[in-house]
Amino acid sequence: MIPDKFEQKQELENVDITFQHIQIQQIIHAIIAGKYAWACILFISFSGRDPLRYIPEEVYNKLVRDDFPLVPTSRELTTDKK
């Protein structure tokens, strides 16, 4: 049986999240590059959440250090289409 407090907490966290087009492109770009953990961090960040709440700080720092240059700028995203 699920505790009542858990159900109430779930209801409070039911928020409608809208991503911008460039954010979705960044997540997809990370997935295509095989950087699934980085894609998760992007998804969490773009959802307005703090990734450090879900993963250890050491792991987060390593991913940021290794994968942050992977995030394409809007110019790179538009030139990929040509």
Backbone torsions as a table, in degrees:
resi	resn	phi	psi	omega
1	MET	NA	138.2	-178.4
2	ILE	-87.2	130.5	178.1
3	PRO	-62.4	148.7	-179.5
4	ASP	-60.2	-38.9	-178.2
5	LYS	-62.3	-36.6	178.9
6	PHE	-62.9	-45.5	179.9
7	GLU	-62.7	-40.7	179.0
8	GLN	-64.5	-40.9	179.7
9	LYS	-63.8	-41.4	178.8
10	GLN	-61.4	-40.1	179.9
11	GLU	-65.0	-39.6	179.9
12	LEU	-67.0	-31.2	-177.5
13	GLU	-87.9	0.2	179.5
14	ASN	-78.5	90.7	-174.8
15	VAL	-119.4	140.3	177.4
16	ASP	-79.9	118.2	-178.0
17	ILE	-110.5	130.6	177.6
18	THR	-118.7	127.3	178.6
19	PHE	-97.0	147.4	172.2
20	GLN	-78.8	157.5	-177.3
21	HIS	-57.5	-42.6	-178.0
22	ILE	-66.3	-32.5	177.7
23	GLN	-66.5	-42.7	177.5
24	ILE	-63.3	-40.3	178.1
25	GLN	-61.4	-40.2	179.4
26	GLN	-64.9	-40.9	178.4
27	ILE	-64.4	-46.2	179.7
28	ILE	-63.6	-40.9	178.5
29	HIS	-59.7	-42.3	178.5
30	ALA	-64.8	-40.5	179.5
31	ILE	-65.1	-45.3	179.6
32	ILE	-60.9	-36.3	179.5
33	ALA	-76.8	-3.4	179.7
34	GLY	81.6	14.7	-179.1
35	LYS	-97.9	70.8	-173.3
36	TYR	-67.4	-39.3	178.5
37	ALA	-64.4	-39.7	178.3
38	TRP	-66.2	-38.8	176.9
39	ALA	-60.7	-39.1	177.8
40	CYS	-64.5	-42.6	178.5
41	ILE	-62.5	-43.6	177.8
42	LEU	-60.2	-45.1	-179.6
43	PHE	-60.1	-46.1	179.5
44	ILE	-62.9	-46.0	-178.7
45	SER	-63.2	-46.2	-179.0
46	PHE	-67.8	-19.5	177.2
47	SER	-81.0	-2.6	179.8
48	GLY	86.3	13.5	179.8
49	ARG	-101.9	164.2	176.8
50	ASP	-95.2	114.4	-179.2
51	PRO	-58.5	-28.5	-179.2
52	LEU	-68.0	-13.3	176.2
53	ARG	-76.5	-19.2	-174.2
54	TYR	-113.2	-22.4	-179.5
55	ILE	-132.6	156.1	178.9
56	PRO	-63.2	148.7	-177.3
57	GLU	-61.0	-37.5	-179.5
58	GLU	-62.8	-42.7	179.6
59	VAL	-65.7	-44.6	179.5
60	TYR	-59.4	-47.9	-179.0
61	ASN	-61.4	-39.6	178.4
62	LYS	-64.8	-44.0	179.4
63	LEU	-63.9	-41.4	178.7
64	VAL	-64.4	-43.8	-179.7
65	ARG	-63.5	-42.6	-175.3
66	ASP	-83.2	-34.0	-168.9
67	ASP	-113.2	-9.5	-176.8
68	PHE	-57.9	-40.6	177.4
69	PRO	-63.0	-16.5	179.5
70	LEU	-66.2	-26.5	-177.0
71	VAL	-69.0	114.2	-177.8
72	PRO	-74.4	148.8	174.8
73	THR	-78.2	168.6	179.7
74	SER	-63.1	-31.9	178.0
75	ARG	-65.0	-43.6	179.2
76	GLU	-64.0	-37.5	-179.6
77	LEU	-67.0	-37.7	-179.0
78	THR	-76.2	-30.8	178.5
79	THR	-75.0	-23.7	176.3
80	ASP	-65.3	-27.6	-177.0
81	LYS	-74.9	-24.4	-175.6
82	LYS	-76.7	NA	NA
